[in-house]
Amino acid sequence: MNFENNLTFAKAQDEADILKDFRNQFLFPNQNGKEFIYLCGNSLGLQPKVSSEVLKRQLDNWANHAVEGWFEGKEPWMFYHKELKKLMAPIVGASPREVCPMNTLTVNLHLLMVSFYQPKGKRFKIIMEGGAFPSDQYAIESQVRFHGFDPKEAIIEVFPIEGEETLRTEDIVAKIEENGDEIALVLFGGINYYTGQWYGMEAITKAGHKIGAMVGWDLAHAAGNVPVKLHDWDVDFACWCSYKYQNSGPGGISGIFVHEKHFSNTKLNRFAGWWGYQENQRFKMEKGFIPEAGADGWQISCTQVMPMALYHASLQIFEQAGFIEPLRNKSISLTNYLEFIINEVNKELGFEQYKIITPKNPKDRGAQLSIIAKDKGKEVFDGLFENYILGDWREPDVIRLSAVPLYNSFEDIYLTGEALLKVSQKILNA
Ligand SMILES: *Cc1c(COP(=O)(O)O)cnc(C)c1O
């Protein structure tokens, strides 16, 4: 597609967009009565308009039924999570039995490592991406310590080669092979939060299995953003938060995936709780933990109805949109357009003030572009905010912008470029 840097072009793209009306289902942040262009769905997705009604419905259930709400009403809480499982499955390419909403992301990362990081003899290492999201680094460090290892010895981080910003799949695979019989677990983020790089998940999973390791993915920046096929790719486990691309609200419920091939493995460690117990026997309250079959067997505490209700409402919007494929198609065009527009700004300025470090090929990225601002980045970022454009800022010099197909338009992108040029000219010439 040949992009054009003008409003008429952007508006024509929006007119032809089959998903264009979905943005009306969301609330945009505003100040002084003016709405922001929101390009920060990688950090916290927007609130669906239906959210307050959905919460109100559960508050009413609670008010009207109290404890009976577990079994009474239109959406009895006892089985409520099953409604979510059906809608979560197509988002990550799994069967409903393989997914479950529970807890929050880092908590689930720990719980899944309890099961799938089982060091034995010289096979005790975890391989991960260098520069992973800090919570993942801390979780992995503390897990290896918990097993009595020194993180410096037990964690292998893969960094880009000199002069490059992102990783090459073949280098990750080579590193896995090089350390083959020492690696117990391969654990990467599906999309790196800082660079926006989408790793070659299928190839990396295959490489991990070839050397006899377990393979897990943190899909915080991937779930609801790019199509993943966890079951078909034979991934062992994964988890994600739902408040980024899946719009479930701050601190929203997390999701887990456990491949069905592990369902009958009774040797996996678990940190157990009553909600993971066999569902139809749970209220016998008997001694001795027997897990429910499937991902549900990793539950610990009773259903968190309020955050699940928010996630459920948001998943229904994905269902209306046809789940991931139509969104992904629009996402690729929007992000390509954003890339084009940023480069147009560089052209106007006459030098490369903005360097996009996210890979160029759409197969290696999702919605997010990470942009190094070579000069006065923070001032540019603040200038964008003053012009009602909200992205996010990562020290020391990166602006992250994400065009989210459910609620961003080509016009948003065009206007962002226009503001970025204006702000840059003002700040760089000052
Ligand atoms: C956003 C994010 C988190 C956040 O974890 P919480 O437990 O939800 O606070 C963790 N890991 C990655 C990779 C993330 O992108």
The ligand as a Tripos MOL2 file, in Angstrom:
@<TRIPOS>MOLECULE
LIG
   15    15     1     0     0
SMALL
NO_CHARGES

@<TRIPOS>ATOM
      1 C1          3.0690   -5.4890   32.1010 C.3       1 LIG1
      2 C2          3.9860   -6.6060   32.3800 C.ar      1 LIG1
      3 C3          4.0370   -7.2110   33.6380 C.ar      1 LIG1
      4 C4          3.2110   -6.6820   34.7800 C.3       1 LIG1
      5 O1          2.9940   -7.6620   35.7390 O.3       1 LIG1
      6 P1          1.8420   -7.5130   36.8210 P.3       1 LIG1
      7 O2          2.0420   -8.6760   37.6790 O.co2     1 LIG1
      8 O3          0.5350   -7.4960   36.0800 O.co2     1 LIG1
      9 O4          2.0450   -6.2200   37.5310 O.co2     1 LIG1
     10 C5          4.8860   -8.2910   33.8180 C.ar      1 LIG1
     11 N1          5.6360   -8.7640   32.7950 N.ar      1 LIG1
     12 C6          5.6070   -8.2010   31.5710 C.ar      1 LIG1
     13 C7          6.4550   -8.7660   30.4730 C.3       1 LIG1
     14 C8          4.8050   -7.1010   31.3350 C.ar      1 LIG1
     15 O5          4.7900   -6.5340   30.1330 O.3       1 LIG1
@<TRIPOS>BOND
     1     1     2 1
     2     2     3 ar
     3     2    14 ar
     4     3     4 1
     5     3    10 ar
     6     4     5 1
     7     5     6 1
     8     6     7 2
     9     6     8 1
    10     6     9 1
    11    10    11 ar
    12    11    12 ar
    13    12    13 1
    14    12    14 ar
    15    14    15 1
@<TRIPOS>SUBSTRUCTURE
     1 LIG1         1 GROUP 0 **** ****
